Amino acid sequence: MKRKLLLSLIGAGLTLGAPLTLAATLNVGISGDPASLDPARVTGGVWEEDVLRDIFEGLVAIDAQGQIIPGVATDWETSEDGKTYTFHLREDARWSDGEPVTAEDFVFALRYQVDPTTASNYAHRLYPVVNAQKINAGEAELDTLGVESRDNGHTLVIHLTEPAAYFLKTLVLPFGYPIPEHVVKDKGERWSRPDNIVVNGAFKPVRWVSNSELDTVKNPEFHDADSVSLDGVNYYPVEDKNAGISRFRAGELDILRDFPAARYQWLEKQIPDAVQITPSLGSYYYVFNLREGSPVADKRVREALSLAIRRDVISEKLLDGAVTPSHSLVPEGVSNYTPATQPGLDDDMDTRLNRARELLKAAGFGPEKPLDLTLRYNSGDEHQRIAVAVAAMWKPLGVNVEMRNSEANVHYSELMQGDFQVARAAWISSYDDAQNFLQLLSAETNNYGDYQNADYSQLIQQSDQALDSDTRRDMMQRAEAMALADYPLAPIYTYAARNLVSPAIEGWDNNALDMHASRWISIDSDR
């Protein structure tokens, strides 16, 4: 496969005999355009986290195998009661403008995330921290957040209200990244534009053409810059994944993230050396809007719609067997956890359809009085094919579906605003813990359907605070079973990470989190 190589000249000018070095720029096709490069202003899309992971580094980082490793913090301790985390920062951490990265930058960033005027999608992730929830609700001052800088900025201490067994794992998410206070104070909201941005990760943004291309170059100030072989990474939003496959085969892309499952068998025959597929921690589901006035606010309607979906047809016929049918929110493969099954989904299809008809009839709908629904999905052939198939499965029940699609960042913005009836959603976990899925039904920002169940929320809260792993697991399993019985969503399939990776790429290791920071990647130009 042909490579796009950048020739860079070493020396002050172009002179005869001047030494030349070949340095590669990685071209990656991602699923959408980032909403922002500000860690507090992204929507939470996987493609956004992929980009931010390359340009920022938090207290902890992720290695090529998907394991947590030291980041800006070289080491840390947790108090016996699980409520205090102490992080010791590395001496050589630098922003891309040469300024040191200090504990004050983390204090500023964490306050920035919970500041209600920021409206961060990640603010709820910090609710275990002392006063975070009150600050986010406008009930406490920013400087009361339970974070502090010690030892002249070399030590960061985070105080939790209660133990949170999952907390350290979450620090790989964008809310755990530092933000350069000196730049934000100078540039304001414009600080994260490519012409202003200062970062502390392996790569620095230099050019961004919205919905077309985001270019980065190697950051020489990164503490491990000597181990980074790439000269830069260019990201291309590719919502039409079939077009992305063509671009990959033409050599325009070195990596295509999340190729269509329906093309799996064909790609295995055409370019088997490039196909990378592995089980991952991700759930694809349809979420129902439970708000007053929504036609799916009636539990009977939601149950009927979920029962009527033929998940085996979607996984085997539409998606070429590249995914696994799902009956739960938490996917198989999460450590120390057994997912629940949504009631009725383990019955045979005839029993399910009969039950669905009875439920809709009781709710006042049927072939003579159709249920009219809108179904939203983000642009992409795979999402469209699934939506068309599901609409066809619902049609015999007397359900008429109007399709609405939009770009990924617009789609998720509409979901967060509650502007939908039924919508495609997905959650790809950034850490190996069932809590990351279960929080979707109690969080303020990603609880798209506004599911409200006090007993569920209490169980989740108690499990978050439990220090015994088995007790915590049992609580989470009970909570999932409780929520699934309310049908706030219809699980459809469990993801497999599906990527096209050029055989010239080295350092790509498949892992369940499907995280592949570009700092670990190199390109063999001879292949």
C-alpha positions in Angstrom: 0.0 0.0 0.0 1.4 3.3 -1.0 2.5 5.7 1.8 2.4 9.4 2.0 5.7 10.5 3.2 6.8 14.0 4.2 10.4 15.0 3.4 11.9 17.2 6.0 15.2 19.0 5.5 17.7 19.0 8.4 19.8 22.1 8.4 19.4 25.8 8.0 18.8 25.8 4.2 18.7 23.6 1.1 22.3 22.9 0.3 24.0 20.3 -1.8 24.6 17.2 0.3 22.4 18.4 3.2 21.2 15.3 5.1 17.5 14.4 4.6 15.3 12.4 6.8 12.0 10.7 6.0 9.3 11.2 8.6 5.8 9.9 8.3 2.5 11.6 8.9 -0.3 9.3 9.9 -3.7 9.8 8.1 -6.7 8.6 10.1 -10.3 8.4 9.1 -12.6 9.2 12.1 -16.3 9.0 12.4 -17.1 12.7 12.7 -15.8 16.2 13.2 -14.9 17.1 16.8 -17.3 19.6 18.3 -14.3 21.3 19.8 -10.7 20.8 20.9 -11.5 22.1 24.3 -11.8 19.0 26.6 -14.8 20.6 28.4 -16.7 21.3 25.2 -16.8 18.0 23.3 -20.0 15.9 23.1 -18.3 12.7 24.3 -18.0 11.0 20.9 -15.4 8.3 20.6 -13.8 10.1 17.6 -13.4 13.2 19.8 -11.7 11.3 22.5 -9.4 9.7 19.9 -8.3 13.2 18.8 -8.0 14.6 22.3 -6.0 11.6 23.5 -3.3 12.5 21.0 -3.1 16.2 21.9 -3.5 16.1 25.7 -2.3 13.9 28.5 -3.9 13.5 31.9 -2.6 12.3 35.2 -2.8 8.8 33.9 -2.6 7.6 30.3 -3.3 4.4 28.2 -0.6 2.2 26.7 -0.8 0.4 23.4 -2.5 -2.6 25.1 -5.2 -0.4 26.6 -3.8 -0.5 30.2 -3.5 2.5 32.5 0.0 3.8 32.9 1.5 7.0 34.4 0.8 10.1 32.5 1.6 13.6 33.9 1.6 11.8 37.3 4.6 9.5 37.8 2.9 7.8 40.7 0.0 8.1 43.2 -1.5 6.9 46.4 -5.0 6.3 47.6 -6.0 6.7 51.3 -7.3 3.7 53.2 -10.8 5.0 53.2 -10.7 5.4 49.4 -11.6 9.1 49.6 -8.2 10.9 48.9 -6.0 10.5 45.9 -2.5 12.0 45.9 -0.7 12.4 42.5 3.0 13.3 42.1 3.6 15.1 38.9 6.6 14.6 36.7 9.3 17.3 36.6 9.5 17.3 32.8 5.9 17.9 32.0 5.6 20.9 29.6 3.0 22.7 27.6 3.7 23.0 23.9 4.7 26.7 24.5 7.4 25.5 26.9 5.6 26.5 30.1 5.6 23.8 32.9 2.5 21.7 33.5 1.7 22.0 37.2 -0.9 20.9 39.7 -2.5 24.4 39.3 -3.3 23.5 35.7 -5.2 20.5 36.9 -7.0 22.5 39.6 -8.0 25.0 37.0 -9.1 22.4 34.6 -11.3 20.5 37.1 -12.9 23.7 38.3 -13.5 24.7 34.6 -15.2 21.3 34.0 -17.7 21.8 36.8 -18.2 25.5 36.3 -21.9 25.7 35.3 -21.1 28.5 32.8 -18.9 26.0 30.9 -21.8 23.5 30.5 -19.3 20.6 30.2 -20.7 17.2 29.0 -18.3 15.6 31.5 -19.1 17.6 34.6 -21.1 14.7 36.2 -17.9 12.6 36.1 -16.5 14.8 38.8 -19.5 14.5 41.1 -17.6 12.1 43.4 -15.3 15.0 44.2 -16.1 17.2 47.2 -18.6 19.9 46.3 -18.4 19.2 42.5 -22.2 18.6 42.2 -23.1 21.7 44.2 -20.7 23.8 42.2 -22.2 22.5 38.9 -25.7 23.3 40.2 -24.6 26.9 41.1 -24.9 26.2 44.8 -21.2 26.5 45.8 -18.2 28.5 44.7 -15.5 27.2 42.4 -12.8 27.4 44.9 -14.6 25.0 47.2 -14.0 22.1 44.8 -12.1 19.2 46.6 -8.9 19.6 44.7 -5.6 21.2 45.8 -2.1 21.9 44.6 0.7 21.2 46.9 4.5 21.3 46.9 4.8 24.3 44.6 2.6 22.6 42.0 4.3 19.2 42.0 1.5 17.4 43.9 -2.2 17.3 43.2 -4.6 16.0 45.8 -8.2 15.1 45.0 -10.7 14.7 47.8 -13.9 12.6 47.2 -17.1 12.8 49.2 -17.4 9.1 49.3 -15.2 6.2 47.9 -15.6 5.7 44.2 -13.9 2.4 43.1 -14.0 3.4 39.4 -12.7 7.0 39.8 -9.0 6.4 38.9 -10.1 4.6 35.7 -12.1 7.6 34.6 -9.2 9.9 34.6 -8.3 8.8 31.1 -11.3 10.7 29.9 -11.1 14.4 28.7 -12.3 15.8 32.0 -9.0 14.5 33.5 -6.8 16.6 31.1 -5.1 19.7 32.3 -6.0 23.0 30.7 -3.5 25.8 30.2 -4.8 28.6 32.5 -2.4 31.1 31.2 -3.7 30.7 27.6 -7.4 30.6 28.6 -6.9 33.9 30.5 -5.3 35.4 27.5 -7.5 34.1 24.7 -10.8 33.4 26.4 -13.1 30.9 24.6 -10.8 31.2 21.5 -8.0 29.4 23.4 -8.6 26.0 21.8 -8.5 27.2 18.1 -5.5 25.8 16.2 -3.9 29.2 16.0 -4.0 29.7 19.8 -4.1 26.2 21.3 -1.5 25.1 23.7 -1.4 21.3 24.5 0.7 18.9 26.6 0.2 15.7 24.5 2.3 14.1 21.8 0.9 16.1 19.0 -0.2 19.7 18.5 -3.1 20.9 16.2 -1.9 23.4 13.5 -4.8 23.4 11.0 -8.5 22.6 11.1 -10.9 22.8 8.2 -14.3 22.0 9.7 -15.8 18.6 8.5 -12.8 18.1 6.3 -9.4 17.8 8.0 -7.6 18.4 11.3 -3.8 18.4 11.0 -1.4 18.0 13.9 2.4 18.0 14.2 4.7 16.3 16.7 5.0 18.3 20.0 8.7 18.6 20.8 7.8 19.6 24.4 6.0 16.4 25.1 7.9 14.6 27.9 8.3 11.4 25.9 8.8 13.1 22.5 12.0 11.1 21.8 9.9 7.9 21.7 7.3 9.4 19.3 8.3 8.4 15.7 5.5 10.2 13.8 5.9 13.7 12.5 2.2 14.3 12.9 -1.3 12.9 12.6 -4.0 14.2 10.2 -7.7 13.3 11.1 -10.3 13.1 8.4 -14.0 13.0 9.4 -15.5 10.1 7.3 -19.2 9.6 8.0 -19.6 7.8 4.7 -17.6 4.7 5.7 -17.9 3.1 2.3 -16.2 6.2 0.8 -13.7 5.8 3.6 -12.9 2.2 2.5 -12.3 3.5 -1.1 -10.0 6.2 0.4 -8.1 3.6 2.4 -7.6 1.3 -0.5 -6.4 4.3 -2.6 -3.7 4.9 0.1 -5.2 8.2 1.2 -5.9 6.9 4.7 -3.5 4.7 6.8 -6.3 3.9 9.3 -10.1 3.8 9.0 -11.8 3.7 12.3 -15.0 1.7 12.6 -15.6 0.3 9.1 -19.1 -0.9 8.3 -19.8 -4.3 9.8 -21.7 -5.2 6.6 -18.5 -5.0 4.7 -16.6 -7.3 7.0 -16.7 -10.5 4.8 -15.9 -8.6 1.6 -12.9 -6.8 3.2 -11.6 -10.1 4.6 -11.4 -11.4 1.0 -10.1 -8.2 -0.6 -7.6 -6.8 2.0 -7.3 -9.4 4.8 -3.9 -8.0 6.0 -5.6 -4.7 6.8 -8.7 -6.0 8.7 -8.5 -5.6 12.4 -11.5 -6.9 14.4 -11.7 -7.7 18.1 -14.4 -7.8 20.8 -14.8 -4.5 22.5 -16.7 -2.9 25.3 -19.4 -1.1 23.4 -23.2 -1.1 23.2 -25.3 0.0 20.2 -28.9 0.7 21.3 -32.1 2.7 20.5 -33.0 5.1 23.3 -36.6 6.2 24.0 -37.6 9.7 25.0 -39.5 9.3 28.3 -40.4 12.9 28.7 -44.0 13.9 29.0 -45.8 14.2 25.6 -43.5 11.7 23.9 -45.4 8.7 22.3 -42.8 6.4 23.9 -43.4 7.8 27.4 -45.8 4.8 27.8 -43.8 1.8 29.0 -46.1 -0.6 27.1 -45.1 1.1 23.8 -41.4 0.9 24.7 -41.6 -2.8 25.6 -43.5 -3.6 22.4 -40.9 -1.8 20.2 -38.0 -3.6 21.9 -39.6 -7.0 21.7 -40.2 -6.6 18.0 -36.6 -6.0 17.0 -35.0 -9.0 15.4 -31.4 -8.6 16.7 -30.2 -11.8 15.1 -31.3 -10.5 11.6 -29.5 -7.2 12.2 -26.2 -8.9 13.3 -26.1 -11.8 10.9 -27.8 -10.5 7.8 -27.2 -6.7 7.8 -23.9 -6.7 9.6 -22.3 -9.8 8.2 -21.8 -11.5 11.6 -19.3 -8.9 12.7 -21.2 -8.0 15.8 -23.1 -9.9 18.5 -26.9 -9.5 19.3 -27.4 -7.8 22.6 -30.1 -8.1 25.3 -28.5 -5.8 27.8 -27.0 -2.4 28.3 -23.7 -3.6 29.7 -21.8 -5.7 27.1 -20.3 -9.1 27.7 -16.6 -8.9 28.4 -16.7 -6.3 31.3 -14.5 -7.6 34.1 -16.3 -9.2 37.1 -19.8 -8.6 35.8 -22.6 -10.7 34.3 -25.0 -8.5 32.2 -28.8 -8.7 32.8 -31.3 -9.6 30.0 -34.1 -7.3 29.2 -37.3 -9.1 30.1 -38.9 -11.0 27.1 -35.9 -10.9 24.8 -35.1 -14.5 25.7 -38.5 -15.7 24.4 -39.0 -17.0 20.9 -40.0 -14.5 18.2 -43.6 -15.6 17.9 -44.2 -15.1 21.6 -42.5 -11.7 21.5 -44.6 -10.5 18.6 -47.8 -11.6 20.2 -46.9 -9.8 23.4 -45.9 -6.7 21.4 -49.3 -6.6 19.6 -51.1 -7.0 22.9 -49.1 -4.2 24.5 -49.7 -1.7 21.6 -53.4 -2.6 21.6 -53.6 -1.9 25.3 -51.8 1.4 24.7 -54.4 2.3 22.0 -52.4 1.5 18.8 -52.6 -1.0 16.1 -52.9 -1.4 12.3 -56.2 0.6 12.3 -54.8 3.3 14.6 -51.1 3.5 13.7 -48.4 4.8 16.0 -46.4 7.5 14.3 -42.8 7.8 15.4 -39.7 9.7 14.4 -36.4 7.8 14.5 -33.2 9.8 14.6 -29.8 8.4 13.6 -26.5 10.0 12.8 -25.4 9.9 9.1 -23.8 6.7 8.0 -24.8 3.8 5.7 -24.8 1.2 8.6 -27.0 3.4 10.9 -29.4 4.0 8.0 -29.7 0.3 7.1 -30.4 -0.7 10.7 -33.0 2.1 11.0 -34.8 1.0 7.8 -34.7 -2.7 9.0 -36.1 -1.8 12.4 -38.8 0.4 10.8 -39.8 -2.6 8.7 -39.9 -4.9 11.8 -42.2 -2.4 13.5 -44.5 -1.8 10.5 -46.7 -5.0 10.9 -47.5 -3.8 14.4 -49.0 -0.6 13.0 -46.0 1.6 13.6 -45.2 4.2 11.0 -41.6 5.6 11.2 -40.3 8.9 9.9 -36.5 8.9 9.5 -34.3 11.8 10.5 -30.6 11.9 10.2 -27.8 14.4 10.8 -24.1 14.6 11.3 -22.7 13.0 14.4 -22.1 16.1 16.5 -25.5 17.6 15.5 -27.2 14.3 16.2 -25.8 13.9 19.8 -26.5 17.6 20.5 -30.1 17.0 19.7 -30.2 13.9 21.9 -28.7 15.9 24.8 -31.5 18.5 24.3 -34.2 15.8 24.3 -35.2 16.6 20.7 -36.2 13.1 19.6 -38.7 10.3 20.1 -36.6 7.2 19.3 -32.9 7.6 18.5 -29.8 5.6 17.7 -27.2 5.8 20.4 -24.0 4.0 21.4 -21.6 3.9 24.2 -18.0 2.8 23.8 -16.4 2.4 27.2 -13.1 4.2 27.9 -12.5 2.0 31.0 -13.3 -1.5 31.9 -16.1 -1.1 34.4 -19.9 -1.7 34.3 -20.4 1.6 36.0 -19.5 3.4 32.7 -22.6 2.0 31.1 -24.9 2.1 34.0 -24.3 5.8 34.6 -26.0 6.5 31.3 -29.3 6.0 33.0 -28.6 8.3 35.9 -26.2 10.9 34.6 -27.5 14.4 33.7 -25.9 14.8 30.3 -25.8 11.3 28.6 -29.2 10.1 30.0 -30.7 11.1 26.7 -34.2 9.7 27.4 -34.4 11.3 30.8 -34.9 8.0 32.6 -35.8 8.6 36.3 -35.9 5.9 38.8 -35.0 6.7 42.4 -34.3 3.1 43.4 -32.0 2.6 40.4 -30.1 5.8 41.2 -29.7 4.8 44.8 -28.3 1.4 43.9 -25.8 3.0 41.5 -24.8 5.5 44.2 -24.3 2.7 46.7 -22.3 0.6 44.3 -20.1 3.5 43.5 -19.2 3.8 47.2 -18.8 0.1 47.9 -15.1 -0.9 48.5 -15.8 -4.7 48.3 -15.7 -5.7 44.6 -18.3 -8.5 44.9 -20.8 -6.4 46.8 -20.3 -3.6 44.3 -20.9 -6.1 41.4 -24.1 -7.5 42.9 -25.5 -4.0 43.3 -24.8 -3.0 39.7 -26.3 -6.3 38.4 -29.5 -5.6 40.4 -29.6 -2.1 39.1 -29.2 -3.1 35.5 -32.0 -5.7 35.8 -34.2 -3.1 37.4 -33.6 -0.5 34.6 -34.0 -2.9 31.7 -37.4 -3.9 33.0 -38.5 -0.3 32.5 -37.4 -0.4 28.9 -35.8 3.1 28.7 -33.8 1.7 25.7 -33.7 -1.2 23.3 -30.3 -2.9 23.2 -29.4 -4.0 19.7 -25.8 -5.3 19.5 -22.5 -5.5 21.2 -19.7 -3.9 19.3 -16.6 -5.4 17.9 -13.8 -3.0 17.2 -13.6 -2.8 13.4 -10.6 -1.0 11.9 -8.7 -1.0 8.7 -5.0 -0.6 9.4 -2.3 -0.4 6.8 0.2 -3.3 7.0 2.8 -0.6 7.1 1.6 0.4 10.6 3.6 -0.8 13.5 2.6 -0.5 17.2 -1.1 -1.1 16.7 -2.3 -3.5 19.4 -5.9 -4.6 19.4 -7.5 -4.2 22.9 -11.0 -4.3 24.4 -11.1 -0.6 24.9 -10.2 0.0 21.2 -7.8 2.8 22.2 -4.8 3.4 20.0 -2.9 6.6 21.0 -0.8 7.6 18.0 2.3 8.1 20.2 2.8 4.3 20.1 2.5 4.0 16.3 5.2 4.1 13.7 5.2 3.5 9.9 7.5 1.1 8.1 8.0 2.9 4.8 9.4 -0.2 3.1 6.1 -2.1 3.3 
